Amino acid sequence: MLAIGIDPGTAITGYGFVHLTQNGELELVDYGVITTPSDMPMSDRLQQLHSQLSQLLALHQPNCGAVEKLYFQRNVSTAISVGQARGVTLLALAEAGVQVAEYTPREIKQAIVGYGGAEKKQIQQMVRTLLEMESIPQPDDAADALAVAICHLHSMPMRGLLEDSS
């Protein structure tokens, strides 16, 4: 099972592809960021994000995907901007036929570290450990995206049980 995790943003969108093997092991496939210049009009930035994400989806053809949910931020313009990036991300995933789950930052922390109030460094270290990487993945947005993918792969069995019981 190949999952893509996405940490959306208009300036920087992190992505991470993680494969869950038949014997339950996690394997790193690809990760990185999509960046857009701040001096570019927002419509062009969103188009660039959509285009690059669509290319990645076509290249890797994931079975499933997960996106970090927007949590309330004090800066309303930042929250709107992230919301726009989330919308474009969800559109690209839908166009690629990828089923999507969404997780709050707290849910991701709980799935990765076992504690919903974990600090960023703890999550990054656990991602490095789970994926047997030599160092913490950089930049932070890419590490966050890998955490989203791992969270989804760990949560899928429970989500399936919950869907079956409803």
Backbone as a ProteinNet text record, in pm:
[ID]
protein_1_A
[PRIMARY]
MLAIGIDPGTAITGYGFVHLTQNGELELVDYGVITTPSDMPMSDRLQQLHSQLSQLLALHQPNCGAVEKLYFQRNVSTAISVGQARGVTLLALAEAGVQVAEYTPREIKQAIVGYGGAEKKQIQQMVRTLLEMESIPQPDDAADALAVAICHLHSMPMRGLLEDSS
[TERTIARY]
85.5	0	90.1	71.9	149.5	61	104.8	29.9	110.9	38.5	99.8	44.8	134	95.6	128	40	59.3	38.6	134.5	127.4	111	-14.2	-38.8	-0.7	37.9	66.4	87.6	68.9	89.3	236.5	311.4	454.7	530.5	498.9	565.9	462	454.6	370.6	463.3	456.3	536.1	461.6	537.4	477.2	569.5	509.5	586.5	512.8	583.5	528.4	589.6	503	547.7	473.6	549.8	493.7	482.7	367.1	347.1	355.4	457.2	479.9	378.1	376.2	285.4	308.7	434.7	463.7	459	398	373.2	487.7	591.2	704.1	681.6	732.9	723.4	849.6	831.5	945.5	928.7	1033.1	1034.4	1045.2	958.8	962.3	1015.4	957.5	997.3	943.1	1010.6	959.3	1025.5	963.1	1017.1	914.3	936.9	845.1	819.6	704.5	669.3	667	745.2	750.1	698.8	641.9	598.9	651	690.8	745	637.6	673.6	577.9	536.3	617.1	581.4	492.2	459	371.9	225.4	136.9	-5.5	-58.9	-149.7	-201.9	-259.8	-331.3	-389.5	-281.1	-170.1	-59	10.5	21	82.5	-0.6	-132.3	-220.6	-216.4	-208.1	-198.6	-68.3	40.1	170.5	167.9	107.7	95	16.1	-95.8	-179.8	-102.8	-34.6	38.9	149.4	229.9	341.2	291.4	186.1	130.2	69.8	2.5	-54.9	54.4	167.9	280.6	333.8	345.6	392.3	294.6	165.8	64.1	67.8	87.4	97	222.8	331.7	457.7	449.6	397.8	400.1	272.3	160.7	31	-0.8	-15.3	-44.6	-183.5	-198.8	-328.1	-419.4	-359.9	-438	-357.4	-425.9	-358.4	-417.3	-341.5	-387.2	-333.6	-416.9	-384.8	-404.3	-312.8	-328.6	-445.7	-534.7	-648.7	-601	-674.8	-646.3	-691.1	-602.2	-640.1	-640.1	-718.8	-733.8	-601	-570.6	-449.3	-489.3	-403.4	-432.5	-429.4	-345.9	-333.9	-436.6	-544.4	-653.8	-608.8	-522.9	-478.8	-396.5	-319.2	-243.5	-339.2	-441.3	-538.3	-611.6	-646.4	-714.1	-621.2	-496.8	-398.5	-379	-365.5	-349.5	-476.1	-591.9	-718.5	-725.4	-675.6	-673.3	-580.4	-465.6	-371.7	-431.9	-503.4	-571.4	-673.7	-748.6	-848.9	-787.5	-678.4	-609	-551.9	-500.5	-445.4	-554.3	-667.2	-777.7	-828.9	-831.2	-872.7	-777.2	-647.3	-548.6	-561.5	-580.5	-597.1	-724	-833	-959	-945.3	-880.9	-860.3	-777	-686	-601.2	-670	-790.7	-864.1	-811.2	-746.2	-687	-783.9	-818.9	-904.4	-825.8	-892.7	-824.1	-882.8	-793.3	-830.9	-768.6	-826.4	-774.1	-752.7	-641.7	-605.4	-565.8	-603.9	-562.5	-416.9	-348.9	-212	-204.6	-303.9	-305.8	-316.4	-401.1	-415	-284.9	-216.9	-90	14.4	23.8	118.8	89.9	-37.6	-77.6	-36.5	-56.7	-24.4	125.6	203.7	347.7	423.7	392.5	469	394.2	261.3	182.2	133.2	156.9	116.7	75.5	-48.7	-104	-41.4	33.4	98.3	247.7	291.1	434	489.5	617.7	684.9	733.1	755.3	795.2	920.4	1019.2	1143.5	1118	1023.9	991.2	930.3	842.9	778.8	882.6	968	1071.1	1164.3	1201.6	1290.1	1221.2	1093.5	1020.4	1001.4	976.7	966.9	1100	1209.6	1342.6	1361	1321.5	1336	1246.6	1119.7	1024.3	1061.9	1119.4	1156	1303.6	1371.6	1512.5	1598.9	1580.9	1657.5	1782.2	1886.6	2010.7	1997.7	1915.8	1896.9	1750.8	1714.9	1578.4	1551	1437.8	1407.4	1390.3	1444.2	1437	1375.6	1310.7	1275.4	1161.4	1124.5	1021.9	891.6	854.3	727.7	727.4	841.1	852.1	843.2	908.3	900.6	756.2	686.5	546.2	460.7	487.5	411.4	435	558.4	586.8	511.2	503.4	428.4	280.3	225.4	85.4	64.3	155.6	144.4	153.6	248.1	263.9	139.5	89.6	-32.7	-145.2	-160.5	-268	-248.4	-128.5	-103.2	-126.2	-93.3	-116.8	-265	-338.9	-479.3	-575.8	-530.8	-620.2	-694.1	-628.8	-704.2	-819.9	-797.6	-903.3	-1013.3	-974.9	-1075.2	-1162.6	-1102.2	-1176.8	-1277.6	-1235.1	-1325.5	-1441.8	-1413.4	-1518	-1616.9	-1566.4	-1654.4	-1739.9	-1682.2	-1756	-1868.4	-1848.7	-1949.1	-2060.4	-2046.1	-2151.7	-2248.2
-117.2	0	123.4	210.3	333.7	451.6	528.6	645.5	771.7	878.8	1010.9	1090	1157.9	1249.8	1390.2	1485.4	1622.3	1720.2	1811.1	1923.2	2048	2094.2	2199.6	2339.6	2420.7	2562	2624.8	2754.9	2817.8	2848	2881.1	2906.6	2774.6	2682.7	2551.9	2444.5	2346.1	2228.3	2108.2	2040.3	1920.3	1798.3	1704.4	1578.3	1463.9	1348.8	1230	1105.6	1016.9	889.6	778.8	699.9	591.1	464.1	355.4	225.8	138.3	76.6	-21.4	-159	-236.5	-366.9	-469.5	-583.8	-692.9	-737.4	-728.1	-770.4	-654.1	-542.7	-432.6	-336.5	-343.6	-251.4	-126.4	-15.5	111.6	133.7	175.6	205.5	344.9	423.8	556.5	542	613.5	611.4	743.2	854.9	987.2	1092.1	1204.6	1316.1	1444.5	1555.6	1685.3	1794.9	1905.8	2018.7	2078.2	2139	2220.1	2363.6	2450	2589.1	2680.9	2792.5	2895	3029.3	3116.1	3246.4	3339.4	3411	3499.5	3617.9	3652.3	3766.3	3725.6	3598.7	3547.8	3566.9	3602.9	3614.4	3482.5	3492.4	3373.6	3272	3317.5	3223.1	3142.6	3205.7	3136.3	3040.2	3079.8	2992.9	2866	2883	2768	2676.7	2737.7	2659.2	2579.9	2641.9	2575.5	2460	2481.8	2376.6	2258.7	2287.5	2182.9	2105.3	2175.3	2112.5	2020.3	2069.9	1989.2	1870	1891.6	1781.2	1675.6	1718.6	1625	1542.2	1603.9	1531	1423.9	1459.7	1363.6	1247.3	1277.2	1172.7	1079.6	1135.7	1053.4	966.8	1019.9	946.4	827.9	851.5	749	666	718.9	651	587.3	670.9	616.1	553.4	458.5	393.8	480.1	562.6	643.2	767.1	861.3	984	1041.6	1129.4	1196.7	1339.3	1428.6	1570.3	1619.7	1705.5	1764.7	1861.7	1848	1937.9	2075.9	2174.1	2311.8	2331.8	2384.9	2419.2	2571	2623.8	2768.7	2834.2	2936.6	3014.1	3157.1	3224.6	3362.9	3455.3	3425.3	3507.9	3459.7	3534.8	3493.8	3482.3	3573	3565.8	3439.8	3395.8	3271.2	3153	3154.1	3045.3	3037.6	3150.1	3151.2	3096.4	3138.6	3092.8	2941.2	2889	2744.4	2673	2731.4	2673.7	2663	2763.5	2759.2	2647.2	2634.1	2528.2	2390.6	2378.1	2251	2217.2	2316.5	2293.7	2243.9	2307.2	2265.6	2124.7	2096.2	1963.8	1857.5	1883.7	1788.3	1767.4	1873.5	1863.8	1773.2	1795.4	1714.5	1567	1539.1	1400.9	1339.5	1415.3	1365.4	1339	1428.9	1410.5	1286	1252.3	1134.1	1006.3	1020	903.5	847.2	931.5	888.5	916.7	811.8	831.4	906.9	1002.8	1093.3	1085.8	1087	1101.2	1230.7	1287.4	1411.5	1391.3	1446.8	1430.5	1565	1585.7	1706.7	1689.8	1799.2	1788.1	1699.3	1709.2	1629.1	1479.3	1444.5	1303.8	1250.1	1332.6	1291.6	1267.2	1359.2	1344.2	1217.7	1193.5	1075	947.4	943.9	824.4	801.3	907.9	895.3	875.1	956.9	956.9	888.6	884.2	827.3	930.8	1059.2	1168.7	1286.4	1329.7	1436.6	1572.7	1588.9	1716.7	1713.4	1616.5	1600.8	1723.8	1747.8	1859.1	1817.1	1916.9	1893.4	1805.8	1830.2	1751.8	1604.6	1577.7	1439.5	1368.6	1437.1	1379.6	1354	1451.7	1437.5	1320.1	1305.6	1196.6	1061.6	1055.3	930.1	895.3	994.8	971.7	914.2	975.2	926.6	780.8	749.2	614.1	514.6	548.6	457.6	427.4	526.7	509.5	471.4	448.3	408	501.8	631.5	733.7	767.4	808.5	843.7	973.5	1065.9	1192.7	1234.2	1334	1386.5	1447.1	1412.6	1467.6	1619.4	1683.9	1830.3	1867.7	1980.7	2073.4	2019.3	2096.5	2055.6	2015.9	2087.3	2059.7	1918.7	1873.7	1738.5	1635.1	1662.3	1572.2	1562.9	1675.7	1676.3	1593.3	1603.4	1527.5	1377	1338.6	1196.9	1148.9	1233.1	1198.4	1178.2	1260.6	1247	1112.4	1075.1	947.4	830.4	835.2	727.8	719.5	833.6	838.4	766.4	794.9	733.2	581.7	539.7	396.2	323.3	388.1	327.4	330	428.8	447.2	371.3	328.8	265.2	142.7	52.2	-63.2	-22.7	72.4	116.6	189.2	271.9	342.9	242.1	135	31.7	-36.6	-66.1	-128	-36.3	92.2	188.7	202.6	203.3	215	89.4	-28.4	-153.6	-162.5	-102.5	-112.3	-10.3	85.1	187	155.3
0	0	0	-97.2	-106.3	-69.8	28.1	74.1	50.2	17	13.1	130.8	200.5	305.8	258.2	289.7	243.3	357.9	370.2	464.3	378.5	357.2	258.3	303.7	206.2	225.7	89.4	79	-51.5	-77.1	25.5	7	-2.8	88.7	92.7	122.3	35.1	57.9	68	181	198.5	148.3	91.2	48.1	87.8	111.7	145.3	100.5	32.9	-11.5	73.1	136.5	223.2	182.3	168.8	130.9	254.8	273	379.7	315.4	353.9	292.4	343.2	277.8	316.6	460.7	506.7	644.2	743.2	702.7	795	816.7	734.1	748.6	664.4	713.9	641.8	560.1	434.2	347.1	289.4	297.5	237.6	86	12.8	-132.9	-186.1	-140.3	-188.9	-93.7	-86.2	-7.8	-54.5	-20	-57.7	-37.2	-102.3	-92.7	-230.9	-241.6	-358.1	-307.3	-368.2	-324.3	-435.2	-393.2	-487.6	-439.4	-532	-492.8	-435.8	-331.4	-265.2	-352.1	-451.5	-536.7	-654.7	-664.2	-771.1	-729.3	-822.2	-787.3	-730.3	-634.7	-566.1	-664.5	-764.9	-860.9	-932	-964.5	-1029.7	-933.6	-807.1	-706.9	-688.8	-681.6	-665.2	-787.6	-905	-1028.3	-1031.5	-989.6	-985.8	-885.8	-770.2	-669.1	-726.9	-789.3	-849	-955.4	-1040.7	-1150.7	-1098.6	-1005.5	-953.9	-871.9	-794.5	-716.5	-809.5	-913.9	-1011.8	-1078.3	-1107	-1166.2	-1070	-943.3	-842.9	-828.4	-830.8	-818.8	-939.5	-1058.6	-1179.6	-1176.9	-1125	-1118.4	-1022.3	-901.1	-796.5	-787.3	-831	-828.9	-693.4	-590.4	-457.4	-450.9	-358.2	-335.3	-250	-166	-73.1	-35.2	25.5	64.7	191.8	253.4	374.2	374.5	426	429.6	572.4	615.3	748	745.7	845.6	857.7	899.9	856.8	895.5	1039.5	1119.3	1255	1263.8	1355.4	1365	1397.7	1320.6	1344.6	1379.8	1450.6	1488.7	1369.4	1272.4	1153.7	1051.1	1033.7	946.2	801.7	755.8	616.4	591.6	690	677	671.3	755.3	756.4	622.5	564.7	434.4	327.8	330.4	233.6	242.3	363	381.8	336.4	363.4	318.9	167.5	98.3	-47.3	-96.4	-34	-71.5	-43.2	68	99	-8.4	-52.1	-155.3	-285.1	-326.3	-448.1	-431.2	-315.2	-284.6	-292.2	-228.7	-231	-373	-452.6	-592.3	-671.4	-656.3	-728.8	-690.8	-562.2	-517	-575.4	-575.3	-630.8	-780.6	-851.3	-995.4	-1025.2	-935.5	-953.1	-904.4	-850.4	-801.7	-672.1	-592.7	-466.6	-352.2	-276.8	-159.7	-53.7	8.8	101.1	241.7	338.1	478.9	528.5	632.2	688.7	838.4	887.7	1027.5	1086.9	1211.7	1282.9	1326.3	1354.4	1406.1	1532	1617.4	1740	1708.2	1610.7	1570.9	1512.1	1435.2	1374.1	1482.8	1576.8	1686.8	1767.3	1792.6	1868.6	1795.2	1663.5	1585.3	1572.9	1568	1546.5	1677.4	1777	1901.4	2016.4	2006.3	2114.4	2213	2179.2	2266.7	2179.6	2193.4	2109.9	2130.6	2238.3	2265	2235.7	2157.2	2126.9	2056	2077	2011.2	1873.5	1787.6	1648.9	1639.6	1723.5	1720	1751.2	1842.9	1876.1	1755.3	1684.8	1566.3	1458.4	1433.9	1331.1	1362.6	1487.9	1527.8	1509.7	1542.2	1527.2	1378.9	1294.7	1150.1	1099.7	1141.3	1102.3	1144.6	1266.3	1319	1245.1	1228.5	1164.3	1019.9	950.6	810.1	792.4	904	904.6	819.8	842.4	771.1	851.6	782.9	851.5	930.9	879.7	949.6	939.8	1018.9	1018.1	880.9	819.8	687.7	692.4	592.2	581.6	448.4	437.6	545	632.6	734.5	830	762	655.5	587.6	527.5	477.2	422.4	534.6	647.2	762.6	812	814.2	856.2	760.8	631.3	532	548.9	575.8	600.9	725	826.5	947.5	914.7	825.9	785.4	715.4	626.2	555.9	653.4	746.1	844.4	932.7	975.7	1056.5	983.1	855	778.1	767.2	736.7	723.9	856	967.6	1099	1135.9	1086.9	1123.4	1033.3	916	819.2	873.6	944.6	995	1085.5	1174.2	1265	1188.4	1090.7	1010.2	936.6	886.4	816.9	907.7	1029.4	1126.8	1159.9	1177.1	1209.3	1094.4	970.6	854.5	839.4	868	856.6	959.5	1075	1181.8	1166.5	1076.7	1063.4	952.2
[MASK]
++++++++++++++++++++++++++++++++++++++++++++++++++++++++++++++++++++++++++++++++++++++++++++++++++++++++++++++++++++++++++++++++++++++++++++++++++++++++++++++++++++++

